[in-house]
Amino acid sequence: MNASHAGTEMRSCRSDPARGFSLLEVLVAFVILSLVATALFRLFSGALNNASAADDYSRAVLVAESALATAAASQPLREETQTGSADDGRIAWTTRVTPHSPPGVAPDLERAAEAMPTRLYRIVAEVTFAAPSGGQRTFALATMRIGARDPR
């Protein structure tokens, strides 16, 4: 009986000092947790910046499409430039309607085209808006339309 009683005392003595975490283990766990949390916050911050930039770009595209459609729908087409802004001045736009002559056209064909009552117009909508880096971003959309040569 003494032998079995002595065995239980030894088991209980070995298991008591090994309970819990040391201070060093807890500190290492907090350092690892803070590094992971910092990386996640940076990742989410970058994703929010990208979403904001994509939203600004989408708004600018909508403004450019609207300005281009308005300029192309005006009748009669005539050479002109219009400017404006949208979204409380954050997006500036310019439309230009200019006569267009394709490059590399033979002079005979050019003279024949001048005798026609219609001509080809190029309509460009250029949009400028703030870039996420603090500068300005600009892009342009263009289309062609046939209109009267002399709109009078």
Secondary structure, DSSP 8 states (H G I E B T S, - for coil): -HHHHHHHHHHHHHHSTT-S--HHHHHHHHHHHHHHHHHHHHHHHHHHHHHHHHHHHHHHHHHHHHHHHHHHH-SS--SEEEEEEETTTTEEEEEEEEE---TT--HHHHHHHHTSSEEEEEEEEEEEEE-TTSSEEEEEEEEEEEEESS--
